[in-house]
Amino acid sequence: MVNNNTPTTLQRTGHSVRRQQQRGITRELVALALQFGKRYHVGGGRVAYYLGRRHFPQGLPASLADRAEGLLVVLAGDVLVTVYRNTAGFRATRKGFRRRGPSV
């Protein structure tokens, strides 16, 4: 998948900066999700990238894989809205996006 967004070119909301720091999610992990994660349209002009174990590139170090599993990155255009881990899978998360509607 080709994605022009990189963690250095994205605008970041104050919310996303706080959540990234609180959850220990580095720019490297965000870059992995944007490059290899599965893309979902979640409504309200937002796109989510979910990085499950099946999306990992070959040769990803185990320590990085453990931190990256279940990572979800939400973008609204070129703006990073939020990031978090969801090890239960993306299916349950998609239902939550539909229920809440657009927040940006």
Biopython code that builds the backbone (N, CA, C, O; Angstrom):
import numpy as np
from Bio.PDB.StructureBuilder import StructureBuilder

atoms = [
    (1, "MET", "N", (0.838, -1.177, 0.000)),
    (1, "MET", "CA", (0.000, 0.000, 0.000)),
    (1, "MET", "C", (0.887, 1.246, 0.000)),
    (1, "MET", "O", (1.881, 1.298, 0.724)),
    (2, "VAL", "N", (0.543, 2.219, -0.784)),
    (2, "VAL", "CA", (1.314, 3.449, -0.850)),
    (2, "VAL", "C", (0.577, 4.532, -0.075)),
    (2, "VAL", "O", (-0.615, 4.763, -0.277)),
    (3, "ASN", "N", (1.311, 5.188, 0.815)),
    (3, "ASN", "CA", (0.718, 6.238, 1.629)),
    (3, "ASN", "C", (1.710, 7.391, 1.680)),
    (3, "ASN", "O", (2.866, 7.202, 2.058)),
    (4, "ASN", "N", (1.272, 8.565, 1.307)),
    (4, "ASN", "CA", (2.157, 9.727, 1.289)),
    (4, "ASN", "C", (2.363, 10.336, 2.664)),
    (4, "ASN", "O", (3.284, 11.130, 2.854)),
    (5, "ASN", "N", (1.518, 9.977, 3.629)),
    (5, "ASN", "CA", (1.649, 10.530, 4.967)),
    (5, "ASN", "C", (2.776, 9.855, 5.723)),
    (5, "ASN", "O", (2.903, 8.630, 5.714)),
    (6, "THR", "N", (3.584, 10.658, 6.372)),
    (6, "THR", "CA", (4.606, 10.149, 7.272)),
    (6, "THR", "C", (4.444, 10.891, 8.587)),
    (6, "THR", "O", (3.887, 11.989, 8.609)),
    (7, "PRO", "N", (4.920, 10.311, 9.685)),
    (7, "PRO", "CA", (4.771, 10.986, 10.973)),
    (7, "PRO", "C", (5.386, 12.382, 11.006)),
    (7, "PRO", "O", (4.972, 13.210, 11.818)),
    (8, "THR", "N", (6.360, 12.661, 10.148)),
    (8, "THR", "CA", (6.987, 13.979, 10.163)),
    (8, "THR", "C", (6.217, 14.996, 9.326)),
    (8, "THR", "O", (6.347, 16.198, 9.557)),
    (9, "THR", "N", (5.409, 14.540, 8.350)),
    (9, "THR", "CA", (4.664, 15.481, 7.514)),
    (9, "THR", "C", (3.227, 15.672, 7.981)),
    (9, "THR", "O", (2.541, 16.576, 7.503)),
    (10, "LEU", "N", (2.765, 14.848, 8.898)),
    (10, "LEU", "CA", (1.397, 14.979, 9.405)),
    (10, "LEU", "C", (1.288, 16.123, 10.389)),
    (10, "LEU", "O", (2.196, 16.374, 11.181)),
    (11, "GLN", "N", (0.167, 16.810, 10.328)),
    (11, "GLN", "CA", (-0.162, 17.745, 11.400)),
    (11, "GLN", "C", (-0.699, 16.897, 12.538)),
    (11, "GLN", "O", (-1.309, 15.854, 12.303)),
    (12, "ARG", "N", (-0.479, 17.335, 13.763)),
    (12, "ARG", "CA", (-0.913, 16.556, 14.913)),
    (12, "ARG", "C", (-1.781, 17.421, 15.809)),
    (12, "ARG", "O", (-1.446, 18.570, 16.094)),
    (13, "THR", "N", (-2.902, 16.859, 16.251)),
    (13, "THR", "CA", (-3.747, 17.583, 17.192)),
    (13, "THR", "C", (-3.127, 17.483, 18.583)),
    (13, "THR", "O", (-2.317, 16.597, 18.855)),
    (14, "GLY", "N", (-3.519, 18.402, 19.451)),
    (14, "GLY", "CA", (-3.057, 18.333, 20.835)),
    (14, "GLY", "C", (-3.458, 17.022, 21.479)),
    (14, "GLY", "O", (-2.707, 16.450, 22.269)),
    (15, "HIS", "N", (-4.649, 16.548, 21.137)),
    (15, "HIS", "CA", (-5.132, 15.272, 21.662)),
    (15, "HIS", "C", (-4.200, 14.133, 21.258)),
    (15, "HIS", "O", (-3.823, 13.310, 22.093)),
    (16, "SER", "N", (-3.827, 14.086, 19.970)),
    (16, "SER", "CA", (-2.986, 12.985, 19.499)),
    (16, "SER", "C", (-1.597, 13.028, 20.141)),
    (16, "SER", "O", (-1.021, 11.981, 20.436)),
    (17, "VAL", "N", (-1.063, 14.221, 20.358)),
    (17, "VAL", "CA", (0.248, 14.350, 21.008)),
    (17, "VAL", "C", (0.181, 13.800, 22.430)),
    (17, "VAL", "O", (1.049, 13.032, 22.846)),
    (18, "ARG", "N", (-0.856, 14.199, 23.176)),
    (18, "ARG", "CA", (-1.016, 13.711, 24.558)),
    (18, "ARG", "C", (-1.194, 12.203, 24.598)),
    (18, "ARG", "O", (-0.558, 11.524, 25.403)),
    (19, "ARG", "N", (-2.049, 11.677, 23.741)),
    (19, "ARG", "CA", (-2.317, 10.238, 23.750)),
    (19, "ARG", "C", (-1.080, 9.434, 23.346)),
    (19, "ARG", "O", (-0.816, 8.370, 23.906)),
    (20, "GLN", "N", (-0.335, 9.941, 22.386)),
    (20, "GLN", "CA", (0.875, 9.253, 21.957)),
    (20, "GLN", "C", (1.868, 9.169, 23.119)),
    (20, "GLN", "O", (2.483, 8.125, 23.335)),
    (21, "GLN", "N", (2.020, 10.248, 23.853)),
    (21, "GLN", "CA", (2.929, 10.257, 24.998)),
    (21, "GLN", "C", (2.412, 9.361, 26.107)),
    (21, "GLN", "O", (3.181, 8.586, 26.675)),
    (22, "GLN", "N", (1.135, 9.446, 26.429)),
    (22, "GLN", "CA", (0.556, 8.637, 27.507)),
    (22, "GLN", "C", (0.652, 7.146, 27.209)),
    (22, "GLN", "O", (0.850, 6.340, 28.119)),
    (23, "ARG", "N", (0.514, 6.784, 25.958)),
    (23, "ARG", "CA", (0.465, 5.370, 25.587)),
    (23, "ARG", "C", (1.802, 4.821, 25.116)),
    (23, "ARG", "O", (1.899, 3.644, 24.766)),
    (24, "GLY", "N", (2.826, 5.653, 25.103)),
    (24, "GLY", "CA", (4.158, 5.196, 24.726)),
    (24, "GLY", "C", (4.252, 4.756, 23.278)),
    (24, "GLY", "O", (4.962, 3.805, 22.953)),
    (25, "ILE", "N", (3.536, 5.450, 22.412)),
    (25, "ILE", "CA", (3.540, 5.114, 20.991)),
    (25, "ILE", "C", (4.475, 6.082, 20.276)),
    (25, "ILE", "O", (4.232, 7.288, 20.245)),
    (26, "THR", "N", (5.532, 5.547, 19.710)),
    (26, "THR", "CA", (6.559, 6.373, 19.076)),
    (26, "THR", "C", (6.183, 6.696, 17.634)),
    (26, "THR", "O", (5.274, 6.094, 17.062)),
    (27, "ARG", "N", (6.896, 7.653, 17.065)),
    (27, "ARG", "CA", (6.686, 7.994, 15.652)),
    (27, "ARG", "C", (7.038, 6.808, 14.751)),
    (27, "ARG", "O", (6.452, 6.630, 13.684)),
    (28, "GLU", "N", (7.998, 6.006, 15.195)),
    (28, "GLU", "CA", (8.375, 4.812, 14.435)),
    (28, "GLU", "C", (7.187, 3.847, 14.321)),
    (28, "GLU", "O", (6.949, 3.271, 13.260)),
    (29, "LEU", "N", (6.450, 3.677, 15.417)),
    (29, "LEU", "CA", (5.282, 2.800, 15.397)),
    (29, "LEU", "C", (4.175, 3.376, 14.516)),
    (29, "LEU", "O", (3.503, 2.639, 13.794)),
    (30, "VAL", "N", (3.990, 4.689, 14.579)),
    (30, "VAL", "CA", (2.994, 5.340, 13.720)),
    (30, "VAL", "C", (3.373, 5.140, 12.251)),
    (30, "VAL", "O", (2.508, 4.863, 11.420)),
    (31, "ALA", "N", (4.644, 5.277, 11.934)),
    (31, "ALA", "CA", (5.110, 5.077, 10.558)),
    (31, "ALA", "C", (4.846, 3.645, 10.094)),
    (31, "ALA", "O", (4.445, 3.431, 8.951)),
    (32, "LEU", "N", (5.067, 2.662, 10.970)),
    (32, "LEU", "CA", (4.788, 1.263, 10.620)),
    (32, "LEU", "C", (3.307, 1.072, 10.296)),
    (32, "LEU", "O", (2.956, 0.417, 9.315)),
    (33, "ALA", "N", (2.444, 1.650, 11.131)),
    (33, "ALA", "CA", (1.005, 1.512, 10.905)),
    (33, "ALA", "C", (0.591, 2.162, 9.589)),
    (33, "ALA", "O", (-0.219, 1.604, 8.849)),
    (34, "LEU", "N", (1.137, 3.330, 9.295)),
    (34, "LEU", "CA", (0.783, 4.022, 8.059)),
    (34, "LEU", "C", (1.294, 3.284, 6.830)),
    (34, "LEU", "O", (0.657, 3.303, 5.777)),
    (35, "GLN", "N", (2.436, 2.640, 6.966)),
    (35, "GLN", "CA", (3.025, 1.955, 5.820)),
    (35, "GLN", "C", (2.443, 0.560, 5.595)),
    (35, "GLN", "O", (2.190, 0.172, 4.455)),
    (36, "PHE", "N", (2.229, -0.196, 6.678)),
    (36, "PHE", "CA", (1.838, -1.595, 6.527)),
    (36, "PHE", "C", (0.435, -1.918, 7.037)),
    (36, "PHE", "O", (-0.075, -3.006, 6.770)),
    (37, "GLY", "N", (-0.193, -1.003, 7.759)),
    (37, "GLY", "CA", (-1.502, -1.283, 8.343)),
    (37, "GLY", "C", (-2.608, -1.341, 7.314)),
    (37, "GLY", "O", (-2.496, -0.798, 6.215)),
    (38, "LYS", "N", (-3.676, -2.012, 7.694)),
    (38, "LYS", "CA", (-4.851, -2.103, 6.829)),
    (38, "LYS", "C", (-5.661, -0.822, 6.977)),
    (38, "LYS", "O", (-5.905, -0.355, 8.090)),
    (39, "ARG", "N", (-6.068, -0.270, 5.865)),
    (39, "ARG", "CA", (-6.762, 1.018, 5.848)),
    (39, "ARG", "C", (-8.274, 0.797, 5.879)),
    (39, "ARG", "O", (-8.814, -0.024, 5.138)),
    (40, "TYR", "N", (-8.938, 1.544, 6.749)),
    (40, "TYR", "CA", (-10.388, 1.497, 6.875)),
    (40, "TYR", "C", (-10.937, 2.912, 6.842)),
    (40, "TYR", "O", (-10.389, 3.803, 7.492)),
    (41, "HIS", "N", (-12.003, 3.131, 6.098)),
    (41, "HIS", "CA", (-12.725, 4.405, 6.156)),
    (41, "HIS", "C", (-13.697, 4.275, 7.322)),
    (41, "HIS", "O", (-14.496, 3.339, 7.362)),
    (42, "VAL", "N", (-13.634, 5.201, 8.265)),
    (42, "VAL", "CA", (-14.434, 5.065, 9.480)),
    (42, "VAL", "C", (-15.498, 6.150, 9.608)),
    (42, "VAL", "O", (-16.097, 6.297, 10.673)),
    (43, "GLY", "N", (-15.737, 6.896, 8.568)),
    (43, "GLY", "CA", (-16.794, 7.905, 8.585)),
    (43, "GLY", "C", (-16.280, 9.269, 9.001)),
    (43, "GLY", "O", (-15.213, 9.392, 9.603)),
    (44, "GLY", "N", (-17.037, 10.271, 8.677)),
    (44, "GLY", "CA", (-16.672, 11.633, 9.031)),
    (44, "GLY", "C", (-15.397, 12.100, 8.355)),
    (44, "GLY", "O", (-14.733, 13.010, 8.853)),
    (45, "GLY", "N", (-15.042, 11.493, 7.228)),
    (45, "GLY", "CA", (-13.820, 11.869, 6.522)),
    (45, "GLY", "C", (-12.560, 11.314, 7.170)),
    (45, "GLY", "O", (-11.449, 11.703, 6.810)),
    (46, "ARG", "N", (-12.730, 10.409, 8.120)),
    (46, "ARG", "CA", (-11.577, 9.845, 8.824)),
    (46, "ARG", "C", (-11.182, 8.500, 8.236)),
    (46, "ARG", "O", (-12.010, 7.764, 7.698)),
    (47, "VAL", "N", (-9.898, 8.200, 8.355)),
    (47, "VAL", "CA", (-9.346, 6.931, 7.908)),
    (47, "VAL", "C", (-8.540, 6.361, 9.065)),
    (47, "VAL", "O", (-7.779, 7.077, 9.715)),
    (48, "ALA", "N", (-8.712, 5.063, 9.318)),
    (48, "ALA", "CA", (-7.952, 4.402, 10.369)),
    (48, "ALA", "C", (-7.026, 3.376, 9.735)),
    (48, "ALA", "O", (-7.396, 2.702, 8.773)),
    (49, "TYR", "N", (-5.833, 3.265, 10.275)),
    (49, "TYR", "CA", (-4.865, 2.255, 9.860)),
    (49, "TYR", "C", (-4.675, 1.316, 11.035)),
    (49, "TYR", "O", (-4.234, 1.728, 12.108)),
    (50, "TYR", "N", (-5.013, 0.046, 10.826)),
    (50, "TYR", "CA", (-4.896, -0.958, 11.882)),
    (50, "TYR", "C", (-3.726, -1.873, 11.563)),
    (50, "TYR", "O", (-3.637, -2.427, 10.467)),
    (51, "LEU", "N", (-2.842, -2.025, 12.517)),
    (51, "LEU", "CA", (-1.652, -2.860, 12.334)),
    (51, "LEU", "C", (-1.773, -4.097, 13.210)),
    (51, "LEU", "O", (-1.442, -4.068, 14.395)),
    (52, "GLY", "N", (-2.248, -5.178, 12.618)),
    (52, "GLY", "CA", (-2.323, -6.463, 13.308)),
    (52, "GLY", "C", (-1.103, -7.297, 12.954)),
    (52, "GLY", "O", (-0.322, -6.930, 12.076)),
    (53, "ARG", "N", (-0.947, -8.402, 13.633)),
    (53, "ARG", "CA", (0.219, -9.251, 13.407)),
    (53, "ARG", "C", (0.326, -9.706, 11.955)),
    (53, "ARG", "O", (1.433, -9.851, 11.438)),
    (54, "ARG", "N", (-0.783, -9.929, 11.302)),
    (54, "ARG", "CA", (-0.727, -10.402, 9.914)),
    (54, "ARG", "C", (-0.229, -9.329, 8.948)),
    (54, "ARG", "O", (0.120, -9.642, 7.810)),
    (55, "HIS", "N", (-0.192, -8.069, 9.383)),
    (55, "HIS", "CA", (0.249, -6.978, 8.518)),
    (55, "HIS", "C", (1.737, -6.673, 8.665)),
    (55, "HIS", "O", (2.272, -5.851, 7.922)),
    (56, "PHE", "N", (2.411, -7.325, 9.613)),
    (56, "PHE", "CA", (3.820, -7.021, 9.873)),
    (56, "PHE", "C", (4.685, -7.388, 8.683)),
    (56, "PHE", "O", (4.446, -8.407, 8.035)),
    (57, "PRO", "N", (5.691, -6.570, 8.385)),
    (57, "PRO", "CA", (6.645, -6.941, 7.344)),
    (57, "PRO", "C", (7.550, -8.055, 7.860)),
    (57, "PRO", "O", (7.770, -8.174, 9.066)),
    (58, "GLN", "N", (8.068, -8.861, 6.957)),
    (58, "GLN", "CA", (8.983, -9.919, 7.368)),
    (58, "GLN", "C", (10.239, -9.303, 7.958)),
    (58, "GLN", "O", (10.716, -8.269, 7.491)),
    (59, "GLY", "N", (10.767, -9.945, 8.986)),
    (59, "GLY", "CA", (11.998, -9.487, 9.595)),
    (59, "GLY", "C", (11.816, -8.404, 10.643)),
    (59, "GLY", "O", (12.804, -7.850, 11.125)),
    (60, "LEU", "N", (10.585, -8.088, 11.009)),
    (60, "LEU", "CA", (10.347, -7.085, 12.043)),
    (60, "LEU", "C", (10.831, -7.649, 13.376)),
    (60, "LEU", "O", (10.407, -8.735, 13.771)),
    (61, "PRO", "N", (11.715, -6.928, 14.081)),
    (61, "PRO", "CA", (12.224, -7.435, 15.359)),
    (61, "PRO", "C", (11.090, -7.718, 16.341)),
    (61, "PRO", "O", (10.094, -6.996, 16.376)),
    (62, "ALA", "N", (11.249, -8.766, 17.128)),
    (62, "ALA", "CA", (10.198, -9.196, 18.059)),
    (62, "ALA", "C", (9.844, -8.096, 19.049)),
    (62, "ALA", "O", (8.673, -7.936, 19.396)),
    (63, "SER", "N", (10.822, -7.342, 19.507)),
    (63, "SER", "CA", (10.540, -6.284, 20.485)),
    (63, "SER", "C", (9.653, -5.192, 19.869)),
    (63, "SER", "O", (8.770, -4.655, 20.538)),
    (64, "LEU", "N", (9.886, -4.876, 18.623)),
    (64, "LEU", "CA", (9.075, -3.881, 17.933)),
    (64, "LEU", "C", (7.697, -4.450, 17.603)),
    (64, "LEU", "O", (6.695, -3.739, 17.685)),
    (65, "ALA", "N", (7.643, -5.718, 17.233)),
    (65, "ALA", "CA", (6.379, -6.364, 16.906)),
    (65, "ALA", "C", (5.451, -6.392, 18.118)),
    (65, "ALA", "O", (4.246, -6.180, 17.979)),
    (66, "ASP", "N", (5.992, -6.647, 19.286)),
    (66, "ASP", "CA", (5.171, -6.676, 20.504)),
    (66, "ASP", "C", (4.551, -5.316, 20.784)),
    (66, "ASP", "O", (3.398, -5.234, 21.208)),
    (67, "ARG", "N", (5.301, -4.256, 20.552)),
    (67, "ARG", "CA", (4.794, -2.899, 20.801)),
    (67, "ARG", "C", (3.831, -2.441, 19.711)),
    (67, "ARG", "O", (2.963, -1.605, 19.962)),
    (68, "ALA", "N", (3.979, -2.986, 18.494)),
    (68, "ALA", "CA", (3.171, -2.533, 17.362)),
    (68, "ALA", "C", (1.863, -3.293, 17.207)),
    (68, "ALA", "O", (0.946, -2.808, 16.545)),
    (69, "GLU", "N", (1.761, -4.459, 17.796)),
    (69, "GLU", "CA", (0.559, -5.273, 17.588)),
    (69, "GLU", "C", (-0.692, -4.567, 18.100)),
    (69, "GLU", "O", (-0.742, -4.111, 19.242)),
    (70, "GLY", "N", (-1.698, -4.486, 17.237)),
    (70, "GLY", "CA", (-2.973, -3.877, 17.602)),
    (70, "GLY", "C", (-2.987, -2.360, 17.533)),
    (70, "GLY", "O", (-3.931, -1.731, 18.011)),
    (71, "LEU", "N", (-1.963, -1.762, 16.950)),
    (71, "LEU", "CA", (-1.884, -0.307, 16.878)),
    (71, "LEU", "C", (-2.916, 0.230, 15.894)),
    (71, "LEU", "O", (-3.089, -0.304, 14.799)),
    (72, "LEU", "N", (-3.588, 1.282, 16.300)),
    (72, "LEU", "CA", (-4.583, 1.922, 15.461)),
    (72, "LEU", "C", (-4.259, 3.407, 15.376)),
    (72, "LEU", "O", (-4.121, 4.078, 16.399)),
    (73, "VAL", "N", (-4.138, 3.917, 14.159)),
    (73, "VAL", "CA", (-3.829, 5.320, 13.903)),
    (73, "VAL", "C", (-5.000, 5.907, 13.134)),
    (73, "VAL", "O", (-5.396, 5.368, 12.100)),
    (74, "VAL", "N", (-5.558, 7.006, 13.627)),
    (74, "VAL", "CA", (-6.727, 7.628, 12.994)),
    (74, "VAL", "C", (-6.320, 8.978, 12.418)),
    (74, "VAL", "O", (-5.760, 9.820, 13.119)),
    (75, "LEU", "N", (-6.609, 9.176, 11.128)),
    (75, "LEU", "CA", (-6.299, 10.420, 10.426)),
    (75, "LEU", "C", (-7.585, 11.048, 9.909)),
    (75, "LEU", "O", (-8.535, 10.353, 9.550)),
    (76, "ALA", "N", (-7.595, 12.367, 9.877)),
    (76, "ALA", "CA", (-8.639, 13.134, 9.200)),
    (76, "ALA", "C", (-7.886, 13.985, 8.184)),
    (76, "ALA", "O", (-7.359, 15.047, 8.518)),
    (77, "GLY", "N", (-7.840, 13.515, 6.956)),
    (77, "GLY", "CA", (-7.026, 14.180, 5.940)),
    (77, "GLY", "C", (-5.552, 13.983, 6.274)),
    (77, "GLY", "O", (-5.083, 12.851, 6.390)),
    (78, "ASP", "N", (-4.826, 15.086, 6.428)),
    (78, "ASP", "CA", (-3.410, 15.028, 6.791)),
    (78, "ASP", "C", (-3.196, 15.339, 8.265)),
    (78, "ASP", "O", (-2.107, 15.756, 8.659)),
    (79, "VAL", "N", (-4.222, 15.141, 9.079)),
    (79, "VAL", "CA", (-4.138, 15.452, 10.506)),
    (79, "VAL", "C", (-4.239, 14.157, 11.306)),
    (79, "VAL", "O", (-5.189, 13.391, 11.145)),
    (80, "LEU", "N", (-3.259, 13.920, 12.161)),
    (80, "LEU", "CA", (-3.271, 12.769, 13.053)),
    (80, "LEU", "C", (-4.225, 13.078, 14.200)),
    (80, "LEU", "O", (-3.971, 13.984, 14.993)),
    (81, "VAL", "N", (-5.315, 12.331, 14.291)),
    (81, "VAL", "CA", (-6.359, 12.598, 15.277)),
    (81, "VAL", "C", (-6.063, 11.895, 16.590)),
    (81, "VAL", "O", (-6.088, 12.519, 17.651)),
    (82, "THR", "N", (-5.780, 10.591, 16.526)),
    (82, "THR", "CA", (-5.468, 9.844, 17.741)),
    (82, "THR", "C", (-4.754, 8.553, 17.389)),
    (82, "THR", "O", (-4.774, 8.108, 16.242)),
    (83, "VAL", "N", (-4.123, 7.961, 18.389)),
    (83, "VAL", "CA", (-3.455, 6.665, 18.250)),
    (83, "VAL", "C", (-3.720, 5.867, 19.519)),
    (83, "VAL", "O", (-3.758, 6.418, 20.619)),
    (84, "TYR", "N", (-3.900, 4.567, 19.350)),
    (84, "TYR", "CA", (-4.043, 3.686, 20.512)),
    (84, "TYR", "C", (-3.843, 2.246, 20.098)),
    (84, "TYR", "O", (-3.753, 1.936, 18.910)),
    (85, "ARG", "N", (-3.774, 1.362, 21.090)),
    (85, "ARG", "CA", (-3.645, -0.061, 20.835)),
    (85, "ARG", "C", (-4.989, -0.726, 21.088)),
    (85, "ARG", "O", (-5.700, -0.398, 22.038)),
    (86, "ASN", "N", (-5.312, -1.661, 20.219)),
    (86, "ASN", "CA", (-6.541, -2.427, 20.363)),
    (86, "ASN", "C", (-6.208, -3.868, 20.023)),
    (86, "ASN", "O", (-6.279, -4.260, 18.858)),
    (87, "THR", "N", (-5.850, -4.654, 21.013)),
    (87, "THR", "CA", (-5.448, -6.029, 20.757)),
    (87, "THR", "C", (-6.637, -6.953, 20.525)),
    (87, "THR", "O", (-6.450, -8.104, 20.132)),
    (88, "ALA", "N", (-7.859, -6.471, 20.761)),
    (88, "ALA", "CA", (-9.047, -7.296, 20.533)),
    (88, "ALA", "C", (-9.375, -7.407, 19.045)),
    (88, "ALA", "O", (-10.214, -8.222, 18.662)),
    (89, "GLY", "N", (-8.738, -6.613, 18.215)),
    (89, "GLY", "CA", (-9.019, -6.640, 16.785)),
    (89, "GLY", "C", (-9.789, -5.415, 16.356)),
    (89, "GLY", "O", (-10.377, -4.714, 17.180)),
    (90, "PHE", "N", (-9.784, -5.162, 15.075)),
    (90, "PHE", "CA", (-10.377, -3.932, 14.572)),
    (90, "PHE", "C", (-11.883, -4.014, 14.415)),
    (90, "PHE", "O", (-12.554, -2.982, 14.401)),
    (91, "ARG", "N", (-12.427, -5.199, 14.298)),
    (91, "ARG", "CA", (-13.867, -5.338, 14.044)),
    (91, "ARG", "C", (-14.701, -4.633, 15.116)),
    (91, "ARG", "O", (-15.635, -3.903, 14.786)),
    (92, "ALA", "N", (-14.376, -4.840, 16.382)),
    (92, "ALA", "CA", (-15.118, -4.191, 17.472)),
    (92, "ALA", "C", (-14.931, -2.679, 17.425)),
    (92, "ALA", "O", (-15.863, -1.933, 17.729)),
    (93, "THR", "N", (-13.757, -2.223, 17.053)),
    (93, "THR", "CA", (-13.470, -0.797, 16.980)),
    (93, "THR", "C", (-14.304, -0.130, 15.900)),
    (93, "THR", "O", (-14.800, 0.978, 16.102)),
    (94, "ARG", "N", (-14.466, -0.780, 14.767)),
    (94, "ARG", "CA", (-15.261, -0.200, 13.681)),
    (94, "ARG", "C", (-16.687, 0.068, 14.128)),
    (94, "ARG", "O", (-17.276, 1.079, 13.749)),
    (95, "LYS", "N", (-17.251, -0.834, 14.937)),
    (95, "LYS", "CA", (-18.597, -0.611, 15.443)),
    (95, "LYS", "C", (-18.642, 0.653, 16.298)),
    (95, "LYS", "O", (-19.612, 1.409, 16.238)),
    (96, "GLY", "N", (-17.609, 0.880, 17.082)),
    (96, "GLY", "CA", (-17.535, 2.076, 17.916)),
    (96, "GLY", "C", (-17.466, 3.340, 17.089)),
    (96, "GLY", "O", (-18.064, 4.351, 17.456)),
    (97, "PHE", "N", (-16.750, 3.305, 15.983)),
    (97, "PHE", "CA", (-16.670, 4.469, 15.113)),
    (97, "PHE", "C", (-18.038, 4.787, 14.530)),
    (97, "PHE", "O", (-18.414, 5.956, 14.441)),
    (98, "ARG", "N", (-18.767, 3.789, 14.141)),
    (98, "ARG", "CA", (-20.091, 4.018, 13.557)),
    (98, "ARG", "C", (-21.050, 4.605, 14.580)),
    (98, "ARG", "O", (-21.863, 5.468, 14.249)),
    (99, "ARG", "N", (-20.959, 4.144, 15.811)),
    (99, "ARG", "CA", (-21.865, 4.571, 16.854)),
    (99, "ARG", "C", (-21.637, 6.043, 17.222)),
    (99, "ARG", "O", (-22.588, 6.808, 17.377)),
    (100, "ARG", "N", (-20.373, 6.422, 17.359)),
    (100, "ARG", "CA", (-20.052, 7.775, 17.829)),
    (100, "ARG", "C", (-20.191, 8.826, 16.746)),
    (100, "ARG", "O", (-20.532, 9.973, 17.036)),
    (101, "GLY", "N", (-19.934, 8.453, 15.505)),
    (101, "GLY", "CA", (-20.011, 9.431, 14.425)),
    (101, "GLY", "C", (-18.775, 10.315, 14.391)),
    (101, "GLY", "O", (-17.821, 10.081, 15.132)),
    (102, "PRO", "N", (-18.787, 11.323, 13.538)),
    (102, "PRO", "CA", (-17.601, 12.171, 13.386)),
    (102, "PRO", "C", (-17.319, 12.990, 14.642)),
    (102, "PRO", "O", (-18.224, 13.543, 15.266)),
    (103, "SER", "N", (-16.051, 13.049, 14.987)),
    (103, "SER", "CA", (-15.658, 13.843, 16.159)),
    (103, "SER", "C", (-14.714, 14.967, 15.777)),
    (103, "SER", "O", (-14.298, 15.751, 16.629)),
    (104, "VAL", "N", (-14.379, 15.047, 14.508)),
    (104, "VAL", "CA", (-13.447, 16.077, 14.069)),
    (104, "VAL", "C", (-14.154, 17.051, 13.176)),
    (104, "VAL", "O", (-13.542, 18.004, 12.695)),
]
sb = StructureBuilder()
sb.init_structure("model")
sb.init_model(0)
sb.init_chain("A")
sb.init_seg("    ")
for serial, (resi, resn, name, xyz) in enumerate(atoms, 1):
    if name == "N":
        sb.init_residue(resn, " ", resi, " ")
    sb.init_atom(name, np.array(xyz, "f"), 0.0, 1.0, " ", f" {name:<3s}", serial, name[0])
structure = sb.get_structure()
